[in-house]
């Protein structure tokens, strides 16, 4: 198995884990906060979409256009909003995440070893020195937020998954 195949498989499985984590959440439950100052699962998923789209477009992945206003809907300032009318539904979020992740997988699947070893954009090089590190950062980023969402699962009394 090549590193490209391994990363593509990891990226597919990683998004599936996130989807499974919230598969039994309603749109209203995606707006539950485990504590008042924590981000909602809904905001976290939008944030993950924004981040992956931005990161991957900086290294040459085919950009997936985000809906008008999407980037602005998932900022540090909007993390405090609880209104369901201000955000996308779960179906809309995962429809978009599927497209973003498919573009990431397509790019990594066709990347050369030299492209993967190339330095990442300077502003993120301190924590992702190479392009491959940047791709892998997407995996860890999803897992970090998924751990936070697991706390909401507990608060809602949903079954423990992992």
N, C-alpha and C positions, 0 to 999 in steps of 0.2 A: 504494500500500500504506500502510495506517495504521500508526502506531507499535504499536498493539495487535496487528495482524497480524504485524508484524515480530518483536515480542517472542515471540509464540506460536510462530512458526516457529523462532526461535532456541532457545527452550526445548525444543522437540521434538528438534531436531537435536543439541543439547547432551547430552541424556540418551542418545540413540542412540550418540554418540561414546563415552560412558562404557561403555555396554553392549558395544560392539564391542571396546573396549580389554580387557575381561575375558571376552569370549565364549569363549575357549579356555582359561580358567582352571577348574580343578576347585575344589571347595570347600576342599580341603586347600591348594591353591596360593594361595587368597585369604588364607591365614594366614602366608604367607612374608613375612619382613621383609628389606628390602634391606641393612640394617645393624641391629645389635641394638637401638638406641634408636629406630628409625623405627616408624611405625604400619603395621599390616598393611593391605592393600587392603580386606579385609573390614570392619575397624573404620572405615576412611575412608568407605566407602559408607554404613554405618550412621550415621556422624556427619553426612554430607551430607543424609541423610533427616531426621534430627532437626532440623538447622539450618533446612532449607527449610520444614518443617512449622511450626516455631516462628516464623520470620520472617513467613511468609505469613499465619498466623493473626492476627498483630498488626496487619495492615493490612486485615483483613476477608475474606480468602479463606475459603471453607468449610473448616472443619477436617476433616482425615481422622484418625480415631482411630488412634493407634498401639497395637500390641499391648501387653498388660500387661507392664511391666518393660522395654520397648524403650528408652525414654529412658535408663534407668539402666544399660543394657548398653553404652552408647556414650558414656562419660564419659572425662575425662582419666585417671582412675584405672584404668578397665577397658582402656585402650589397651595396657597392659602384659601382658594375658592372652593366652595362646596356645592355650588349650584349645578345640577345635572344639565341644565340648558347651556352651560358654557363649554362642555366637553363632548367628545365623540362617544358613541356607544361601543360596547365591547366588540361587536361584529365589525364596526368601522375600523376600530383600532387594529384588530388582528388581520383584517383585509389588507390594510396598509403595511403592517409589519411583515406579512407574508411577501409582499412585493419588495420591500427593502431587503429582507433576508435573502430572497431569491437573487437579487442583484449582487449581494455580498458573496453568495455561494458561486454564482456564475463567474465573478471576478477571480475569486481565490482558486477556482477549478482551472482557470485558464492562465493563471499567473506563472511566470517563469521563476526558477529559483533566484535569479538575480532581482526580480521585482520584489519577491518576498524578503530578501535580505537587504533591500534598499533602506536607507534611513527614513524614518517616519517624518511627518511634518514637524518642523522645529518646535512649535508651541506645545507639542505633546511628547516630544522625544525623551524627556526626563522619566516618564513612566511607561513609554512604549518606544524603545529605541529603534526598532525596525518595523517595516510594514507588516511582517508576520506577527510581531508583538501587538500591533494595532488590531489586527484581525482577532487575535486571541483575547484582547481586551474586551471586545464585544461579548465574548462568552462569559468572562468573569463579571462584567457589568450586569448582565442579565441575572446571573446567579446571585449576586449581591442583593439586587432588588427583589428577587424571588424569595430570598430569606426574610426580607421585611414583609412581603405579602403573606408569608406563612403565619406571621403573627396575627394578621387580620383573620386568616382562616380560623385560628384558635379563638379569637374574640367572638367570631360569628358562630362558634360551636360546630364547625364543619369537621369532617373526619381528617385525622392526621394522614398525610400522604407519604411523607418520606421520613 
